[in-house]
């Protein structure tokens, strides 16, 4: 009973964090609407793996490591913020460029590049490690076994997989793709501006 309660608690906390609009969501949304479901799948897989890495790192005490070595945490935050700014500026610069024909059916990016983009987007957020550390430490039963901790980690990954699968299924429809092509400049300006805002906010938060 205690284990079930822990799983449900972790699932709820993970859902709140994962479903909240942020760089992860915008990366998967952009790929879903601009490219194919396969392309969006690789981006989402990178995002899901990133969430798994941070959740697993939380189980190993990386959140405590950041607390003990604030300079390391600060450096990680700055690096992540700069990466988000780079993505935002790149998207803003491409907003006015027309899409090639059949852009929704093909992609010049390899599966590895798409996966790496999703993974890097998630890994650029060290706050996720702290978030998961707080969630897992609060929800995990006292003196939990490794099997229990791995089950909680699997719960986080499952929540991320279900959520981003739904995002891809809904936003990769022909109607959504057509809407994106019609309002490409506005969508890319919006997503680029949001990513740039996230990055600048993290740079501001990182200052001493």
C-alpha positions, 0 to 999 in steps of 0.5 A, spaced: 500 500 500 505 504 501 509 503 495 502 504 491 501 511 494 509 512 493 508 511 485 501 515 485 505 521 488 511 521 484 506 520 478 502 526 480 508 530 481 512 528 475 505 530 471 505 537 473 513 538 472 512 535 465 506 537 462 507 544 464 509 549 458 517 549 458 522 548 453 521 541 452 514 542 450 515 547 445 521 543 442 516 537 441 510 541 439 515 545 434 517 538 431 510 535 431 507 541 427 513 542 422 516 535 421 513 528 421 511 524 427 517 520 426 521 526 427 517 529 433 518 522 436 526 522 436 525 529 439 520 526 444 525 520 445 531 525 447 526 529 452 524 523 455 531 520 456 533 527 459 527 526 464 529 519 465 537 522 466 535 527 471 530 523 475 535 517 475 541 523 477 536 525 483 536 518 486 543 518 486 543 525 490 545 530 484 541 535 487 545 534 494 551 535 489 549 541 486 547 544 493 554 542 496 557 545 490 553 552 488 559 554 483 558 548 479 550 548 479 551 556 477 555 554 471 550 549 469 545 554 469 549 559 465 550 553 460 543 551 459 540 558 459 545 560 453 543 554 450 536 556 450 537 563 448 541 560 442 535 555 440 530 561 441 535 566 436 535 561 431 528 560 431 527 567 430 531 568 425 528 562 421 521 565 422 521 569 415 524 563 411 519 560 407 518 552 408 520 548 402 514 544 399 513 537 403 516 540 409 511 536 413 513 529 410 521 530 410 526 532 414 534 534 413 535 532 420 538 525 422 534 521 427 541 522 431 540 530 431 533 530 432 534 526 439 540 530 441 536 536 440 531 533 445 536 531 450 540 537 450 533 541 451 532 537 457 539 537 460 540 544 459 535 545 465 539 543 472 533 545 476 529 539 473 534 535 477 533 539 484 525 538 482 526 530 481 530 530 487 525 533 492 519 529 489 522 523 489 525 524 496 518 526 499 515 521 495 519 515 496 518 510 502 523 511 508 529 506 506 526 504 500 530 499 496 533 499 489 528 496 486 523 501 489 527 507 487 527 504 480 520 503 479 519 510 481 524 512 476 520 508 471 514 511 473 517 518 471 519 515 464 512 512 463 508 519 465 513 523 460 512 517 454 504 518 455 504 525 455 509 527 449 506 521 445 499 525 446 502 531 444 505 528 438 498 525 436 494 531 436 499 536 433 502 532 428 495 531 424 494 534 417 490 540 420 495 542 425 501 542 420 497 546 415 495 551 420 503 551 422 505 552 414 499 558 414 502 561 420 509 559 420 512 566 421 507 567 427 508 560 430 516 560 430 516 567 432 512 565 438 516 559 440 523 562 439 521 568 443 518 563 449 525 559 448 529 566 448 525 568 454 526 562 458 534 562 457 534 570 459 530 568 465 535 563 467 541 567 466 537 573 470 536 568 476 543 565 475 546 572 477 549 572 484 
